[in-house]
Amino acid sequence: MLSELSNWILSIAGIICVSVIVELILPDGQMNRYIKGIFSFIIILVVIMPIPKLLNRDFDFSNIFDNSGYEINSDYLYQVNLDKMNSVKNEIENQIEKRGYLNVVVSINCDIFDNSMQYKSIFVDLSDLVISGQAEHNNISKIKKDISSIIMAIIDIDEEAILYDG
C-alpha cells in the first residue's frame, strides 16, 4: 500500500514537472493555452486514478470513452424511414403514371425500424389499371415488365421481389 502511494505521488510530481518544462518551452499564445488544458486534464486523471483502488473496485477508463452509450432514437428513425418510403412510393407511382398507366397502386414492404432501410418487396396493384393513349403496351406481361423496369430504376431491388396483383 505504501509503495502504491509513493508511486502515485511520484507520478503526480512527474507530470507536473513535465508540464512546467513544456510551459517554459512553448511561447505565449493560443497553442500554449491548449497545451495547458491538456496537461490539466492529465493531472486530474493522475490524481483520481487511485480512488477506485481505495474503494476496492476495478475501474476501467475505456468505459468512459466508449461510444456504446449512444442510442438511436427509434421514433425519429421510424419517422425518417417512413417519410423516405412514402417519397419513394410517390415517385414510383408518378413515373408509372407518366408512362401512361393510370390507377396503379404501389405498396412497399420494408423494415422502417432498421438503420439501413432495405426494401424487401414491392406490391403493385393493377386491378384498377387504366391504359392511356400514350402507353405503348397493351399486353399485361409487357406492362408488368415496363413497371418493373421503372421500379428497379428508382430503387435497388430484384425483379423477383416485385409482386403483382390484378
N, C-alpha and C positions, 0 to 999 in steps of 0.2 A: 504494500500500500504506500509506503514511504517513497519507494523508487518511482512509483507511478506519479506521485505528487511532485517529486523533483523533476521528472521528465516533463510534466505539464508546465511547471514554472519556467523551465529552460526553453520550451517551445514558445511560450509567450514572450519571453525576453528575446529570443532569436528572431521572431517575426517582427517585433518592434524595432530591433536593431537594423534589420534589412529594410524596413520601411523608412527609417530615418536616413539611411545611406542613400536610398533611391530618391528620397525627397531632396537631399542635398545636391544630387547629381542633376536632377531634372530642372529645367528653367521654369520660371513662373509662367503661368498661362493656363489655358483650358485643359491641356493634357495633364498637367500636374494635379488638377482637381479630380480628374477621373482616376488617376493612379492612387490618390489618397483615398478615394471612395472604395476602390477595390481592396486596398490594404486594410481599411477599416472593417470591411466585411470579413476578410480572412481572420483578422484579430478576434472578431466576435465569434467566429466559428471555433477558433482555437480555445477561446476562453470557455465556451459552453460544452465542448466535447466531453469532458469527464463527468458532466452532470448525469447522463444516463447510467454510467457505471456506478455512480454513488447511489443511484436509485435501484441498482441491481437489475437493470433491464438492458437488453441489447437494443441499440438504436441504429438504424440504417439510414444514412443521409440520402441514399438513392431513392428512397420512398418520397422524399420531399420534392425532388426534381423530376419525378416520374410523371409522364403525361397521361397515365391511365385514369386520372381523376376527371378528365373531361368527358362529359356525356353529351350525346346528341339529343337535342330536343325533338322527341318523336312527333309532337303536334306540328312543329314547324316543318319537319321533313315530310310529314303527311301532306300538308297544305302545298308545299312547293312541288312535290311529285304529282299531286292531284291536278294542280294548275298546268303542269307540263303535259300530263296525259291528256287533259281536255284540249290544250292547244294543238297537240299532235292530231287528236281526233278531228278537230275542226279543220285543220289543214288538209287532212286526207279527204274529208267529205267535200271540201271546196275544190280540190284538184279533180276528184271524181265527177263533180258537177260540171266543171269546165270542159271535161271530155264529152259531156252530153248525156251522162247517166244521172237522172234525177231521182229523188226519194230513196237514195241509198243510205242506210243507217249503219254506222260503224261502231263497234264496241271493242274496247281494248282491255285485255286481261294482263295485268302486271302487278308486281308487289310494290305498292307505293310506300311501304314502310321500310324499304331497303335503301341504303345509301346509293348504290348504283342500280337505279331502277331498270330492270331488264324486262323486255316485252316477252311475255310467254306465248300469247296467241292473240289473233285479231279475228273478231266475228263480223262478217259482212252480211247484212240482211237485204236480200234482193227481192223480197216478197212484194214490195210496192214499187218495183223498178219501172221507171218511165224513160224511154229512149227518145231523146230529142232528135231533131233533124240533123244536127251537126255530128252525131255519133256515127262512127264508121261501121261498127259491127252490129249485126242482128242475131248472130249465133251466140247462145248463152255461154258456151265454153270459151269463145274468143273474148266475150265481155269479162268473164272471170279472170282470164289471163291479163287483160288490159288493166283491170282494177288491181290485180296482184302486183303488176309492174309499178303502178302508181304508189302503192303502199311500200314496196321494197325500196323505191327511190327516196322515200321520206324517212323511213326508219330501217334499222338493221334487224331484219327478221327473215327467217327461212320461209320459202313459199309453202312448205307443209304446215306451217303454223297459222296460215290464213285459212279460215273456215268460212264456208258459205252456207246461207240458209235461203231457200226460196228459189 
